[in-house]
Amino acid sequence: MPCGMDAKILAIANQKGGVGKTTTAVNLGSALVRRGKKVLLVDLDPHACATLHGRIYPEDLHISLYDIFLSLDGDWTKIWPRLIRTNVLHGLDLAPGSIRLADLETDLLQQRAKGSILARSLKHILPRYDFIVLDCPPHVGILLVNALVAADLLVIPIQTDFLALHGLKLLFDTLNTLNKVLPEPVRYRAVPTMYDMRTKACRRVLELMQEKMGPALFNTIIGVDTRFREASAMGCTIFDIDNRSRGALCYEALAGEVLELWQ
């Protein structure tokens, strides 16, 4: 069913791995579904963690996002319906990724306008959704550039850990380079993840983030919750495990903040 307006595209990215990127993509997407929104999760990571989270396995894939990147523009309208798996995670649609995405750096070497392939292809499905959530790979490359070019908002999960702060510089370097050639700068907000208020180090990192990023930081803080791991192992979301858990309430709050940005 078409939505009233074209989808807003959220890129979930950080050039450091293990910061809660896929956890944020899956659970933020699910929280938006719970708010009555039609959401597509797009797995751009060659490790395909979001795809596996949705219990879609490599041996079951006959088509993946790799095919979108290598297809002619005119074929996208035929490929998207074959690619998208509907209602994979209780209302969340999923466009699966695959290890073959790692080959795109070589495969697209000579291609023109290769940084805007995703943005151009997504135009064919924007009216079907309220939000499209991009789970990005944890390194600079053609996939991350495509995600940033397509995004209406970059959501940066930052683990409340001193090492995680250093990874931010790489992402902002990429943003600064892109912003020189894009019509308008990429809009971004960061969200603190894996926060444990019992540890002094976590509290100090959160203070630094709030001090340095100010309004570019969401108010929501994603706390540590063992149910995230349980949900991943079971191929579901934290809302399916316990929708009143600390982690579930955090992502409900984050979804509320995201919706406020377009009110």
N, C-alpha and C positions, 0 to 999 in steps of 0.2 A: 504494500500500500504506500503510495507516494506521501511524503511528509509535506508540510506547508511551505518550508523553505529548504534551500540546499543545506546539506550537512556541514557542520563545523568540524574541522579536522584537527585532532589533537595528536601531536607527535610526542611519545614518551621516550626520552633519550638522556643518556649520560655516557660519556666515553670511558667511564670506569664500570667494570662488571660487578655483579653481586651487590647492587645498591637497592634492589627491589623494583627493578624496571618492569619485568613481566608481571610480577605480583600487582604492581600499580595498574598496568594496562588491563589485566583481566578483571581486577576487582573494582576499579574506577568504571570500566565499561559496564560491569554488572550493576553497580550502584546507579548508573544513569538509566539502565533498563528498568530498575525498580522505581525510578521516578517517572516511568511511562514513556521513556524515549526509545526510539528505534536505533540500535547501535551495531556497527560493524567493526570487528577487531581484525586488523591487518597485520600479519606476522612477517616483518621484514628481516628478522634475524635468521641467518643461515643455521643457527643451532635449533631453530624452530621450537623453542620452549613453550610458547603460547599454543602452538599447534598440538604439541604433545599434551599440554594441560587440558586441551579439549578432546583428548583421547582419539586423536587422528594420527595414525602412524605412517612412516615412510612407505611401507609396503601397500598401504591403502590409497596412496596418492597417484593419480594418473595425470593430474594437472596442478600447478602451483603458481605462486606469484612470479616465479622465474619466467613462465610463459607470457605473462603480461609484459615484462621488460623486453622480451625478444620478439614480440609480435608486431605486425604492422598496425598503424593507428586504426585502420578500418576494421580490424578483427576484434578490437576490444569489446564491442557490444556483444559479440558471440561468446567471448572467453569468460567475462565476469559471471554470467549466470551458471556456467559449468564449474567455475572455481569456488564460488561462495557456498559454504555449508551453513544452512539455516538452523537456528535454534540449537546451537551446539552446547552452550552453557546456559540453560534456562532462559532463553530469550535473546541471547547474544549470538549474532551471526559471526562467522569466522572465515577469513580468506587465508588459507594455509601457506606457510613458508616451507622451504626445503633447503637442504645442504647445497643444492645447485646454485642458490643465490650467491654463494661465495665465488662463483666463476664469472660474475658479471663485470668485475674490474677488467678482465681480459676480453670477455665477449663484446663489451660495448666500447672498447678502446677507440675505435675509429668513428663511432656514431656521433652525429651532431645532435645538439640539444638533449644530451643524455641525462642531464640533471633535472629535467622537467618531465620525464616520461611518466612518473607516477601521478603528478598533478594533472597532466593531460588525460591520462586514462581514467582517473577517478571522476572526472567531469561526467562520465557516462552513468555513474550510479549515485551521484550526490543527491538527487531529488528523492531517492528511496530511503534515506536515513536522516536522523537528527544529528548524530555524531559518528565520525569514523575515527577510531583510535589506532594509531600506528605504533606497534612495538618495534623499536629500532635496535640495530646491532650496536654493540659497545665499542665501536671504533670508527674513525673517519674513513669515508669511502663513498662510492657512488650511491649506496643505499641510504646512508645518513643524509647526504646532500639532497637526494630526491625527497626524503621525508621532510626536511626543513623547508624546502622550496614549496611543498604542498601544504604545509601546516598553517592553520589559523592561530594556533597556540602551541608553543613548545612547553611541555611539562617536564621538569627536571627533577627526578627523585634523587635526593642526596642523603646518603647514609650519614648519621650523626657520629662521624668518626674523622679524626684529623687527616688520615690518608685520603679520604673521599674528597676533601676540600681541594687537594692538589689536582685532582682529575678535572675539576671545573674549568681550570685555565685552558685546557685543550679544547673543550666545548666552546668556550667564549671566543677563542682564536678562530675557530671554524665559523662561528656566527658573524664575527667581524668581517671576515673575508667575504662571506655570502652577502652580507648587508650592503657591501659596496656595489654589487651588481643587481640586487633585487629592487623592484619598484618601491617597496617599503620594507622597513626592518622587520625581522621575525620577532613577534611578540612572545614573551616567555614569562613563566612563573616556576619557582622551585618549590618542592615539598620535602620537608625533612622526613626520613624514613628510619626504621629500625631503632627508634628512640627508646632508651631505657633510663628513666628519670632517677634510678637508684645509683647510676654511675656518674661520678664527677666529670669524667671525660665527655660523656654524652651531653651533659648540661652545658659544659663550656663550649662545645662545638655549636650547639643550638644558639647560644648567646652570640657567638661570632657570626653565624649565618644571619640572625635577625639584625645584627648591627651593620653588616656589610651589604645585605640585600634589601632590607627595608620592605617597601611595598611590592617588590618583585618576589616575595616569599608568601606562599599561602599561609593562612592562619592555622590550618589543620596540620597536626603533627601525627605521623603514623607511628604508633608504638609497636614494640616487639609483641608478637602474639604467635604461639606455637600452632594455632589453628591454620595459619597461612600454609605451613608445611603439610599439615593434614589434608587440606583442600587440594593442594598440588598433587599429592600422592593418590588421592581419590578421583582426580579428574573433575573437580567441581570448584565452586567459589567458596569463599569464607561465609557467604550468606547462607549457603546450603548446609554448612556445618553448624553455625550458630549465628543467627542474624542480630543477636544482641551482644555479641562478643566485642571486646575492645577494638579489635582490628576492623570488624564490620562497621561499627559506629564511626570509626575514623574515615573510612572510605565513603560512607553516607555523607559525612560532613564535607569531604573534599568534592563530591559530586555537587553538593549544594553551592559551594564556592565557584565551581566551574560554570554552573547554570547562571549564577548572578552576573558573570562577565558579559553575558549577552542579553540581559534583561533591559 
